Amino acid sequence: MATHTLDTDYLVIGAGAAGMAFTDALIADSSADVIVVDQRHAPGGHWNDAYPFVRLHQPSSYYGVNSLSLGADTIDTDGLNAGMYERATGPEICGYFDRVMHSHLLPSGAVRYHPMCEYDGDHGFVSLVTGERYEVVVREAVVDARYLSPSVPATSPPPFDVEPGVRCIPVGDLASTPGPPSRYVIVGAGKTAMDACVWLLGVGVAPDAIRWVKPREPWLLNRYFVQNGDLIARVVEGGARQMQAAANATSLEDLFARLEDREFLLRVDEEVTPTMFKMPTSSTAEVDELRRIESVVRLGHVRRVDAHAVVLDGGTVPAEPGDLYVHCAAAGLNPAPDIPIFAPGRITLQPVRSGVISFNAAVVGYVEASGRDIAEKNRLCPTNRLPDVPLDWVRGKLTEMAADRSWSKEPDIADWLEGSRLNIQRGVRGRRDDAEVREALGRFAECVRPGVAGLMSLLADAGAG
């Protein structure tokens, strides 16, 4: 097959949310030339593999790329998300990223896009449809936008054995399964499993026709406090409640009890102490729906599914031959270790603020465009490992607060943040005279020093233990 030689400033590997947001921010503030390489046929990353009833966890108003709004920034008036900003569906997100690529990035003349191509790790890539190879001379950096690519049920087999003849499907097939089974068995405790349960209940499946196998109980962020725009006072209120809890907490368990008491965190089962924290958001109405399901199995991870039994880490439960097992047990967030974002000739996209993929990638894109040296860029963009357990909330909060403080001292970054549609805190500066905002800011200011000290003490105690 033919080999082609290309040259560029930046070679971006991955056209998912991170790669798209980075590229958009980079070309907005520099004259960089960019080549984007992706395995999939269309931009959008794992959204192309998502289950049909998926929605964003967060409001559409601060997801995607800086240059193009997603949705109409409307507030839902009914349903389980009433009173909060709209959340885009999977098809809407895929269409959005397609518009970003073909209506903005490519017409800019600064971006070239190679879908259906596999990066070979050595400044080259191969077309999956023609076999042709491309060697790339990279003047500035290779940008790894796939380092933290999630694992989803559509592309990951079930992590348990299934006896021949037992029906087990990935969650994406749930909406196209013919005929009702004797029972739906949802396997998994994360956001995907919660979405599957809420969807089944919403289309009329009776709660007693659902069994939920949960290896761990998760803490959930109350979506009420992650609203922006006209609802920005809720973000400030959420910040104040976090610092109040941190300032007074005597232990990690006490901290989370205080965060729950202040309704910043939620859990489905109030009798079970959560051991998982991966930062999914939920509304209180969704939690109320999930509490309708009474058949919950808590015996660890599933090891084997037979026609008449489910074998788990902690025991065996009886099953029925007509049960339909719904695989929601993919790993989800990638547990890859954090590494410096900036290195000579390489940028590895990772979070700085906890959990906001698009925003973090855009910040990195802007900082790269600013021309700072590597040491300064890494100081401004400390890595914030994806969370898994409650202690990770403490670590992540300290990291993002330190980054926010550093950004506030850099006039260009502060101005960029105030103009970024991806910044959940955008607009606070202009609303300091609003009564709700002013009052919450006052409580935050009163508690921030003891709150940070409390979080550092909890982290130190955990390290000593």
PyMOL commands that set and color helices and strands:
alter all, ss='L'
color gray80, all
select helices_A, chain A and resi 17-28+45-49+60-62+90-105+171-176+191-202+207-209+223-226+229-248+252-261+284-290+357-369+374-380+390-408+411-419+429-431+435-464
alter helices_A, ss='H'
color red, helices_A
select strands_A, chain A and resi 3-13+34-37+111-114+117-119+124-127+133-144+161-162+167-170+183-187+210-213+220-222+265-266+281-282+295-297+302-305+309-312+315-318+323-327+342-343+346-348
alter strands_A, ss='S'
color yellow, strands_A
deselect
rebuild
show_as cartoon
